[in-house]
Amino acid sequence: MTQQQTAIFGGGCFWCLEAVFQDLRGVSAVLSGYMGGHLASPSYEQVCGKSTGHAEVVRIEFDSAVIRYDRLLDVFFAIHDPTTPDRQGNDVGPQYRSVIFALSAAQLTSARGKIAAVAKQWSSPIVTQLIATFDEVGQPITDTEARFWPAEAEHHNYFKRNPSQSYCAFVVAPKVMKARSAFAALMAER
């Protein structure tokens, strides 16, 4: 019996996150987008302008009977540096911040626990933002900052469509290989 759920993470360029999470068993869809900003329906250019407040994120649809949310968090923290504010490698700006958008109280609790556990593994403080997208009674918050905005179509499946593009070859591919090695048991058959 499938138990479809959604997770939303930001940790640098969404092309990297999308490519890694698409490889996981139990993940049915990954969509790049923007979240956490004040502008409705932002464009890539607006987000890269660093004034909208959005982070590049991925929305992950997954079957929790196959892969648990906390395992997604394990992968998330393994493929990016959660100690660098507004930066991942050479990608600099608020759109590249480390952020988890919790969609339920259970996700919020799980993410808090994972952040505390990960903090023990790093010598620098964890700067990952944890943002609840629901109110005190569990209802979704509907303001612009709590809404997921899909990225433009050219950003969807970017690594799969452009594996030899220089950014993909030098930044995305190593993250994908690292995840495939570290989480081999979670990978879907290709």
N, CA and C of each residue as an Amber inpcrd file, in Angstrom:
protein
   570
   0.8430000  -1.1840000   0.0000000   0.0000000   0.0000000   0.0000000
   0.8860000   1.2440000   0.0000000   0.6870000   2.1050000  -0.9790000
   1.5060000   3.3070000  -1.0550000   1.0280000   4.3520000  -0.0570000
   1.9910000   5.0960000   0.4300000   1.7190000   6.1730000   1.3810000
   2.4230000   7.4230000   0.8540000   1.8010000   8.0640000  -0.1460000
   2.4160000   9.2100000  -0.8020000   2.5290000  10.3960000   0.1460000
   3.7150000  10.9720000   0.1660000   3.9850000  12.1670000   0.9420000
   4.8280000  13.1110000   0.1010000   5.0050000  14.3110000   0.6100000
   5.8010000  15.3240000  -0.0550000   6.8180000  15.8790000   0.9180000
   8.0270000  16.1570000   0.4160000   9.0730000  16.8270000   1.1870000
   9.6070000  17.9640000   0.3380000  10.0500000  19.0470000   0.9870000
  10.6390000  20.1720000   0.2610000  11.9280000  20.5890000   0.9480000
  13.0280000  20.5600000   0.1610000  14.3530000  20.9060000   0.6650000
  15.0360000  21.8870000  -0.2650000  15.8680000  22.7440000   0.3170000
  16.7530000  23.6150000  -0.4450000  18.1560000  23.4860000   0.1110000
  19.1190000  23.2800000  -0.7540000  20.5030000  23.1220000  -0.3040000
  21.4560000  23.3870000  -1.4470000  21.4260000  24.5970000  -1.9690000
  22.2490000  24.9220000  -3.1230000  21.4210000  24.8590000  -4.3820000
  22.0850000  24.6540000  -5.4830000  21.4320000  24.6140000  -6.7880000
  20.4170000  23.4750000  -6.8580000  19.2210000  23.7870000  -7.3320000
  18.1970000  22.7420000  -7.3840000  18.5060000  21.6610000  -8.4000000
  19.3730000  21.9240000  -9.3620000  19.7580000  20.8730000 -10.3160000
  20.4420000  19.7220000  -9.5850000  21.2730000  20.0350000  -8.5940000
  21.9830000  18.9990000  -7.8240000  21.0030000  18.1630000  -7.0150000
  20.1580000  18.8470000  -6.2710000  19.2000000  18.1350000  -5.4200000
  18.2720000  17.2660000  -6.2610000  17.7580000  17.8240000  -7.3280000
  16.8410000  17.0800000  -8.1950000  17.4880000  15.7930000  -8.6990000
  18.7210000  15.9030000  -9.1910000  19.4150000  14.7410000  -9.7550000
  19.6240000  13.6450000  -8.7260000  19.9580000  14.0150000  -7.5080000
  20.1910000  13.0180000  -6.4590000  18.8820000  12.3630000  -6.0380000
  17.8740000  13.1550000  -5.7320000  16.6270000  12.5830000  -5.2130000
  15.8650000  11.7820000  -6.2680000  16.0410000  12.0890000  -7.5480000
  15.3890000  11.3000000  -8.5990000  15.8850000   9.8610000  -8.6100000
  17.0840000   9.6230000  -8.1060000  17.6750000   8.2840000  -8.1210000
  17.1760000   7.3720000  -6.9920000  16.4490000   7.9070000  -6.0280000
  16.0790000   7.1240000  -4.8530000  14.8420000   6.2630000  -5.0830000
  14.9220000   5.0480000  -4.5960000  13.7900000   4.1360000  -4.6300000
  12.6700000   4.7090000  -3.7640000  11.4600000   4.6870000  -4.2610000
  10.3210000   5.2130000  -3.5140000   9.9900000   6.6570000  -3.8510000
  10.8770000   7.3250000  -4.5730000  10.6150000   8.6990000  -5.0060000
   9.9360000   8.6350000  -6.3660000   8.7450000   9.1970000  -6.4530000
   7.9890000   9.1310000  -7.7080000   8.1480000  10.3870000  -8.5580000
   8.4780000  11.5090000  -7.9390000   8.6490000  12.7520000  -8.7020000
   9.4930000  13.7340000  -7.9090000  10.2970000  14.5010000  -8.6420000
  11.0730000  15.5880000  -8.0470000  10.9040000  16.7850000  -8.9770000
  10.5300000  17.9140000  -8.4070000  10.3090000  19.1080000  -9.1990000
  11.0870000  20.2700000  -8.6070000  11.8900000  20.9140000  -9.4280000
  12.6350000  22.0970000  -8.9920000  11.6970000  23.2950000  -8.9280000
  11.9670000  24.1640000  -7.9440000  11.1460000  25.3590000  -7.8080000
  11.7430000  26.3400000  -6.8230000  10.8870000  27.2400000  -6.3650000
  11.3000000  28.3120000  -5.4720000  10.3350000  28.3810000  -4.2940000
  10.8670000  28.7600000  -3.1400000  10.0140000  28.8550000  -1.9590000
  10.6830000  29.7770000  -0.9500000   9.8650000  30.3720000  -0.0960000
  10.3850000  31.1550000   1.0110000  10.5350000  32.6360000   0.7340000
  10.0340000  33.1000000  -0.3880000  10.1650000  34.5120000  -0.7280000
   8.8470000  35.2540000  -0.7130000   8.9270000  36.5610000  -0.9230000
   7.7420000  37.4150000  -0.8350000   7.0510000  37.6750000  -2.1790000
   7.6770000  37.2780000  -3.2760000   7.1290000  37.5460000  -4.6010000
   6.3580000  36.3310000  -5.1250000   5.1570000  36.5580000  -5.6180000
   4.3670000  35.4690000  -6.1940000   4.9220000  35.0980000  -7.5630000
   4.9740000  33.8150000  -7.8340000   5.3640000  33.2690000  -9.1250000
   6.6650000  33.8830000  -9.6710000   7.7560000  33.7430000  -8.9080000
   9.0150000  34.3620000  -9.3370000   9.6490000  33.6300000 -10.5170000
  10.4690000  34.3470000 -11.2480000  11.2440000  33.7500000 -12.3280000
  12.6450000  33.4290000 -11.8140000  13.3550000  32.6100000 -12.5660000
  14.7390000  32.2770000 -12.2310000  15.5810000  33.5480000 -12.1440000
  15.4160000  34.4470000 -13.0900000  16.1790000  35.6950000 -13.1020000
  15.8830000  36.5300000 -11.8650000  14.6130000  36.5950000 -11.4550000
  14.2550000  37.3590000 -10.2550000  14.8790000  36.7380000  -9.0120000
  14.8080000  35.4200000  -8.9010000  15.3830000  34.7390000  -7.7370000
  16.8990000  34.9300000  -7.7140000  17.5460000  34.8010000  -8.8690000
  18.9990000  35.0010000  -8.9490000  19.3870000  36.4480000  -8.6730000
  18.4470000  37.3750000  -8.7920000  18.6910000  38.7760000  -8.4620000
  18.8410000  39.0070000  -6.9630000  18.5430000  37.9900000  -6.1610000
  18.7790000  37.9710000  -4.7130000  17.9050000  38.9280000  -3.9040000
  16.7980000  39.3920000  -4.4710000  15.9620000  40.3220000  -3.7160000
  14.5630000  39.7860000  -3.4110000  14.2360000  38.5810000  -3.8940000
  12.8860000  38.0490000  -3.6820000  12.7620000  37.2620000  -2.3790000
  13.8880000  36.8200000  -1.8210000  13.8620000  36.0180000  -0.6050000
  13.6740000  34.5270000  -0.8370000  13.5090000  34.1100000  -2.0850000
  13.2880000  32.6910000  -2.3770000  14.5690000  31.8740000  -2.2980000
  14.4070000  30.6110000  -1.9830000  15.4790000  29.6190000  -2.0880000
  15.1550000  28.7210000  -3.2680000  16.1970000  28.2350000  -3.9340000
  15.9950000  27.1780000  -4.9230000  15.7370000  25.9020000  -4.1300000
  14.6380000  25.2300000  -4.4200000  14.2460000  24.0350000  -3.6750000
  13.8170000  22.9250000  -4.6290000  13.6560000  21.7430000  -4.0620000
  13.0240000  20.6460000  -4.7870000  11.8400000  20.1380000  -3.9710000
  10.7560000  19.8560000  -4.6850000   9.5900000  19.2070000  -4.0780000
   9.6720000  17.7360000  -4.4450000   9.7360000  16.8940000  -3.4400000
   9.9330000  15.4580000  -3.6190000   8.6450000  14.7300000  -3.2610000
   8.1050000  13.9900000  -4.2070000   6.9410000  13.1340000  -3.9470000
   7.4990000  11.7360000  -3.6960000   7.1440000  11.1480000  -2.5520000
   7.7220000   9.8520000  -2.2010000   6.7160000   8.9720000  -1.4940000
   6.9750000   7.6700000  -1.5660000   6.1590000   6.6640000  -0.8930000
   6.8540000   6.3440000   0.4270000   6.2620000   6.7790000   1.5340000
   6.8970000   6.5910000   2.8450000   6.9150000   5.1260000   3.2810000
   6.1970000   4.2660000   2.5640000   6.2870000   2.8330000   2.8510000
   7.5690000   2.2500000   2.2540000   8.1860000   2.9870000   1.3070000
   9.4140000   2.5370000   0.6540000  10.6270000   3.2860000   1.1950000
  10.5080000   4.5940000   1.3540000  11.6040000   5.4120000   1.8890000
  11.0080000   6.4100000   2.8790000  11.5530000   6.4090000   4.0660000
  11.0440000   7.2800000   5.1220000  11.5830000   8.7120000   4.9710000
  10.8690000   9.6550000   5.5150000  11.2670000  11.0620000   5.4860000
  12.6470000  11.2480000   6.1240000  12.9110000  10.5660000   7.2170000
  14.2170000  10.7410000   7.8720000  15.3680000  10.2310000   7.0020000
  15.1130000   9.2650000   6.1320000  16.1580000   8.8180000   5.1940000
  16.3780000   9.8700000   4.1110000  15.3120000  10.5400000   3.6910000
  15.4820000  11.6580000   2.7570000  16.3450000  12.7460000   3.4020000
  16.1150000  12.9980000   4.6880000  16.9350000  13.9740000   5.4080000
  18.3990000  13.5400000   5.4650000  18.6410000  12.2400000   5.6540000
  20.0270000  11.7400000   5.6520000  20.7180000  12.0800000   4.3340000
  20.0250000  11.8330000   3.2370000  20.5860000  12.1180000   1.9200000
  20.7940000  13.6230000   1.7640000  19.8040000  14.3990000   2.1310000
  19.8820000  15.8590000   2.0420000  21.1310000  16.3950000   2.7460000
  21.3560000  15.9650000   3.9700000  22.5000000  16.4790000   4.7250000
  23.8300000  15.9330000   4.2310000  23.8130000  14.8210000   3.5370000
  25.0570000  14.2480000   3.0060000  25.5190000  14.9300000   1.7190000
  24.6070000  15.5690000   0.9980000  24.9720000  16.0960000  -0.3210000
  25.1620000  17.6070000  -0.3570000  25.0710000  18.2650000   0.7910000
  25.3490000  19.7030000   0.8100000  25.9740000  20.0670000   2.1490000
  26.5410000  21.2490000   2.2110000  27.1800000  21.7360000   3.4350000
  26.1760000  22.5940000   4.1990000  25.6540000  22.0980000   5.3230000
  24.6470000  22.8470000   6.0670000  25.2340000  23.9140000   7.0000000
  26.5320000  24.1890000   6.8470000  27.1790000  25.1720000   7.7290000
  27.5150000  26.4770000   7.0170000  27.2420000  26.5660000   5.7380000
  27.6030000  27.7740000   4.9900000  26.3560000  28.5970000   4.6890000
  26.2380000  29.7610000   5.3160000  25.0450000  30.5870000   5.0510000
  25.0550000  31.1280000   3.6280000  23.9290000  30.9470000   2.9440000
  23.7300000  31.5060000   1.6070000  24.8230000  31.1170000   0.6190000
  25.2550000  29.8610000   0.6840000  26.3100000  29.4390000  -0.2440000
  26.4320000  27.9200000  -0.2440000  26.7490000  27.4050000  -1.4270000
  27.1760000  26.0230000  -1.6120000  28.2950000  26.0690000  -2.6340000
  29.5090000  25.8410000  -2.1880000  30.6510000  25.9170000  -3.0890000
  30.7600000  27.3020000  -3.6940000  30.8180000  27.3650000  -5.0290000
  30.9170000  28.6530000  -5.7210000  29.5680000  29.3210000  -5.9410000
  28.4790000  28.6470000  -5.5890000  27.1450000  29.2320000  -5.7210000
  26.8770000  30.0700000  -4.4750000  26.7640000  31.3820000  -4.6510000
  26.6150000  32.2950000  -3.5240000  25.3550000  33.1290000  -3.6950000
  24.5970000  33.2490000  -2.6240000  23.3910000  34.0650000  -2.6170000
  22.3270000  33.4110000  -1.7480000  21.3370000  34.1790000  -1.3190000
  20.3000000  33.6380000  -0.4320000  19.4930000  32.5140000  -1.0660000
  19.4590000  32.4570000  -2.3980000  18.7100000  31.3920000  -3.0750000
  19.3770000  30.0250000  -2.8940000  20.6260000  30.0050000  -2.4350000
  21.3600000  28.7470000  -2.2570000  21.4330000  28.3150000  -0.7890000
  20.6390000  28.9320000   0.0670000  20.6940000  28.6130000   1.4910000
  20.2010000  27.1890000   1.7760000  20.5930000  26.6860000   2.9120000
  20.1450000  25.3760000   3.3780000  18.8330000  25.5740000   4.1310000
  17.7750000  24.9100000   3.6490000  16.4530000  25.1200000   4.2410000
  15.5940000  23.8660000   4.0870000  14.8190000  23.6090000   5.1090000
  13.8310000  22.5260000   5.0960000  12.4670000  23.1670000   5.3400000
  11.5300000  22.9220000   4.4380000  10.1630000  23.3810000   4.6270000
   9.3450000  22.1950000   5.1360000   9.0290000  22.2060000   6.4220000
   8.2710000  21.1100000   7.0280000   6.7950000  21.2730000   6.6730000
   6.2080000  20.2120000   6.1440000   4.8200000  20.2450000   5.6990000
   3.8600000  19.6440000   6.7160000   4.4050000  19.1410000   7.8310000
   3.5730000  18.5580000   8.8870000   4.3390000  18.6150000  10.2020000
   3.6160000  18.3980000  11.2890000   4.2570000  18.3650000  12.6090000
   5.2590000  17.2210000  12.6890000   4.9360000  16.0920000  12.0680000
   5.8610000  14.9520000  12.0770000   7.1570000  15.3010000  11.3480000
   7.0580000  15.9820000  10.2040000   8.2640000  16.3950000   9.4830000
   9.0660000  17.4060000  10.2990000   8.3890000  18.3190000  10.9570000
   9.0680000  19.3160000  11.7850000   9.8610000  18.6370000  12.8960000
   9.2540000  17.6910000  13.5710000   9.9160000  16.9570000  14.6500000
  11.1010000  16.1600000  14.1170000  10.8900000  15.4620000  13.0160000
  11.9630000  14.6660000  12.4130000  13.1310000  15.5490000  11.9940000
  12.8380000  16.6810000  11.3630000  13.8950000  17.5900000  10.9040000
  14.6570000  18.1930000  12.0800000  13.9600000  18.5610000  13.1360000
  14.6440000  19.0890000  14.3320000  15.6190000  18.0620000  14.8880000
  15.1700000  16.8190000  14.9790000  16.0350000  15.7570000  15.4840000
  17.2360000  15.5210000  14.5850000  17.0150000  15.5520000  13.2740000
  18.1130000  15.3210000  12.3370000  19.1170000  16.4710000  12.3900000
  18.6360000  17.7070000  12.4910000  19.5420000  18.8530000  12.5990000
  20.3980000  18.7280000  13.8530000  19.7970000  18.3390000  14.9580000
  20.5600000  18.1640000  16.2030000  21.6120000  17.0690000  16.0480000
  21.2640000  15.9770000  15.3940000  22.2180000  14.8810000  15.1920000
  23.3420000  15.2990000  14.2480000  22.9960000  15.9980000  13.1740000
  23.9930000  16.4380000  12.2000000  24.9440000  17.4560000  12.8250000
  24.4400000  18.2800000  13.7230000  25.2720000  19.3070000  14.3670000
  26.4710000  18.6970000  15.0830000  26.3320000  17.4880000  15.5540000
  27.4230000  16.8060000  16.2670000  28.5330000  16.3570000  15.3180000
  28.2380000  16.3130000  14.0170000  29.2010000  15.8430000  13.0220000
  30.0200000  16.9780000  12.4060000  29.6600000  18.1990000  12.6530000
  30.3190000  19.3530000  12.0400000  30.9930000  20.1950000  13.1160000
  32.1260000  20.8000000  12.7810000  32.8010000  21.6880000  13.7310000
  32.2200000  23.1000000  13.6790000  31.5640000  23.4640000  12.5920000
  30.9050000  24.7680000  12.4660000  29.4160000  24.6070000  12.7460000
  28.7500000  25.6880000  13.1510000  27.3120000  25.6010000  13.4400000
  26.4870000  25.2950000  12.1920000  25.4150000  24.5660000  12.3850000
  24.4560000  24.2820000  11.3090000  23.6010000  25.5350000  11.1060000
  23.4830000  25.9750000   9.8490000  22.6930000  27.1700000   9.5440000
  21.4060000  26.8250000   8.7890000  21.1000000  25.5580000   8.6750000
  19.8860000  25.1250000   7.9640000  18.6580000  25.7410000   8.6170000
  17.8680000  26.4310000   7.8140000  16.6150000  26.9830000   8.3020000
  15.5710000  25.8720000   8.3160000  14.7240000  25.8820000   9.3260000
  13.6080000  24.9460000   9.4120000  12.3470000  25.7790000   9.4860000
  11.5230000  25.6770000   8.4480000  10.3400000  26.5330000   8.3350000
   9.0880000  25.6630000   8.2770000   8.1790000  25.8840000   9.2130000
   6.8940000  25.1850000   9.2210000   5.9600000  25.8780000   8.2340000
   5.3110000  25.0940000   7.4040000   4.3720000  25.6470000   6.4120000
   2.9230000  25.3920000   6.8220000   2.7100000  25.2420000   8.1160000
   1.3760000  24.9750000   8.6520000   1.2220000  25.7570000   9.9530000
  -0.0300000  25.9860000  10.3490000  -0.2860000  26.7480000  11.5700000
  -0.3920000  25.8300000  12.7840000  -0.7340000  26.4070000  13.9260000
  -0.7570000  25.6490000  15.1850000  -1.7840000  24.5280000  15.2210000
  -2.7620000  24.5340000  14.3200000  -3.7350000  23.4430000  14.2590000
  -3.4790000  22.5220000  13.0630000  -2.3370000  22.7190000  12.4140000
  -1.9440000  21.8230000  11.3330000  -2.4550000  22.1890000   9.9560000
  -3.0970000  23.3490000   9.8380000  -3.6080000  23.7840000   8.5320000
  -2.5020000  24.4670000   7.7360000  -2.4730000  24.2640000   6.4270000
  -1.4320000  24.8950000   5.6110000  -1.5060000  26.4220000   5.6780000
  -0.3340000  27.0290000   5.7470000  -0.2480000  28.4820000   5.6550000
  -0.3130000  28.8170000   4.1660000  -1.0990000  29.7970000   3.8160000
  -1.3170000  30.0810000   2.3980000  -0.6130000  31.3330000   1.9020000
   0.2030000  31.9860000   2.7250000   0.8690000  33.1910000   2.2400000
   1.9630000  32.8330000   1.2330000   2.4410000  33.8170000   0.5340000
   3.3930000  33.6340000  -0.5570000   4.6580000  32.9160000  -0.1040000
   5.1690000  33.2310000   1.0820000   6.4250000  32.6440000   1.5510000
   6.3210000  31.1460000   1.8040000   5.1340000  30.6470000   2.0910000
   4.9500000  29.2240000   2.3740000   4.4900000  28.4430000   1.1460000
   4.5000000  29.0860000  -0.0040000   4.0140000  28.4430000  -1.2240000
   5.1770000  28.0160000  -2.1160000   5.0350000  26.8260000  -2.6990000
   6.0100000  26.3180000  -3.6660000   5.6420000  26.8480000  -5.0480000
   6.6410000  27.4040000  -5.7280000   6.4550000  27.9070000  -7.0840000
   7.3350000  27.0710000  -8.0100000   6.7740000  26.3270000  -8.9420000
   7.5970000  25.5300000  -9.8600000   8.5430000  26.4080000 -10.6770000
   9.7380000  25.9020000 -10.8810000  10.6970000  26.5910000 -11.7480000
  10.2530000  26.4340000 -13.1980000  10.8570000  27.2120000 -14.0520000
  10.5740000  27.1450000 -15.4780000  10.9460000  25.7630000 -16.0180000
  10.2800000  25.3530000 -17.0720000  10.4480000  24.0060000 -17.6340000
  11.8920000  23.6720000 -17.9630000  12.6850000  24.6440000 -18.3830000
  14.0800000  24.3440000 -18.7440000  14.9170000  23.8810000 -17.5570000
  14.4250000  24.0690000 -16.3420000  15.1530000  23.6140000 -15.1540000
  14.7430000  22.2050000 -14.7180000  13.6830000  21.6670000 -15.2740000
  13.2010000  20.3410000 -14.8910000  14.0590000  19.2660000 -15.5560000
  14.4550000  18.2780000 -14.7670000  15.2990000  17.1780000 -15.2610000
  16.5820000  17.7080000 -15.9180000  17.1120000  18.7770000 -15.3700000
  18.2290000  19.4640000 -16.0150000  19.4540000  18.5670000 -16.1860000
  19.8470000  17.8860000 -15.1330000  21.0400000  17.0400000 -15.2150000
  20.8400000  15.8900000 -16.1980000  19.6730000  15.2750000 -16.1720000
  19.4110000  14.1630000 -17.0980000  19.4390000  14.6300000 -18.5500000
  19.0100000  15.8480000 -18.8010000  18.9860000  16.3780000 -20.1650000
  20.3120000  17.0070000 -20.5940000  21.1600000  17.3770000 -19.6070000
  22.3940000  18.1150000 -19.9120000  23.6070000  17.5690000 -19.1550000
  23.8500000  16.2660000 -19.1620000  24.9280000  15.7230000 -18.3310000
  26.3260000  16.2180000 -18.6910000  26.5410000  16.6400000 -19.9180000
  27.8810000  17.0870000 -20.2940000  28.0560000  18.6050000 -20.2070000
  26.9990000  19.3290000 -19.8480000  27.1290000  20.7640000 -19.6220000
  28.1440000  20.9550000 -18.4880000  28.9940000  21.9660000 -18.5240000
  30.1250000  22.0780000 -17.5930000  29.6970000  22.0800000 -16.1250000
  28.6610000  22.8230000 -15.7480000  28.2240000  22.8350000 -14.3570000
  27.7660000  21.4360000 -13.9330000  27.0410000  20.7810000 -14.8030000
  26.5710000  19.4260000 -14.5030000  27.7440000  18.4620000 -14.3400000
  28.7140000  18.5500000 -15.2400000  29.8580000  17.6340000 -15.2020000
  30.7350000  17.8520000 -13.9700000  30.9240000  19.1020000 -13.5680000
  31.8660000  19.3960000 -12.4890000  31.2300000  19.5830000 -11.1200000
  29.9220000  19.8570000 -11.0510000  29.2710000  20.0820000  -9.7570000
  28.1940000  19.0370000  -9.4790000  27.2740000  18.8640000 -10.4190000
  26.1490000  17.9550000 -10.1810000  26.6070000  16.5000000 -10.1760000
  27.3480000  16.0840000 -11.1760000  27.7580000  14.6740000 -11.2940000
  28.4980000  14.1650000 -10.0560000  29.4470000  14.9160000  -9.4830000
  30.1090000  14.4230000  -8.2700000  29.1460000  14.2240000  -7.0910000
  28.1410000  15.1040000  -6.9750000  27.1560000  14.9310000  -5.8960000
  26.3100000  13.6810000  -6.1380000  25.9500000  13.4530000  -7.3820000
  25.1670000  12.2580000  -7.7170000  25.9860000  11.0030000  -7.4190000
  27.2420000  10.9980000  -7.8130000  28.1070000   9.8340000  -7.5610000
  28.3160000   9.6110000  -6.0650000  28.4970000  10.6870000  -5.3110000
  28.6580000  10.5820000  -3.8580000  27.4110000   9.9540000  -3.2330000
  26.2500000  10.4170000  -3.6450000  25.0010000   9.8790000  -3.1050000
  24.8090000   8.4160000  -3.4970000  25.1130000   8.0840000  -4.7410000
  24.9680000   6.6920000  -5.1870000  25.8810000   5.7690000  -4.3980000
  27.0610000   6.2440000  -4.0610000  28.0010000   5.4350000  -3.2810000
  27.5650000   5.3320000  -1.8250000  27.2570000   6.4640000  -1.2140000
  26.9230000   6.4930000   0.2160000  25.5680000   5.8590000   0.5240000
  24.6530000   5.9080000  -0.4400000  23.2880000   5.4310000  -0.1930000
  22.8850000   4.3690000  -1.2190000  23.7990000   3.4940000  -1.5600000
  23.5600000   2.4760000  -2.5860000  22.2980000   1.6570000  -2.3110000
  22.0410000   1.3620000  -1.0530000  20.8740000   0.5500000  -0.7070000
  19.5520000   1.2850000  -0.9540000  19.5910000   2.5980000  -1.0630000
  18.3670000   3.3800000  -1.2880000  18.1080000   3.6890000  -2.7520000
  19.0740000   3.3610000  -3.6090000  18.9690000   3.7480000  -5.0110000
  18.0100000   2.8330000  -5.7830000  17.2720000   3.4580000  -6.6780000
  16.3810000   2.7140000  -7.5660000  17.2170000   2.0450000  -8.6430000
  16.6880000   0.9830000  -9.2180000  17.3820000   0.3320000 -10.3370000
  17.2610000   1.2300000 -11.5500000  18.3540000   1.3560000 -12.2770000
  18.3440000   2.2090000 -13.4740000  18.2630000   1.3790000 -14.7090000
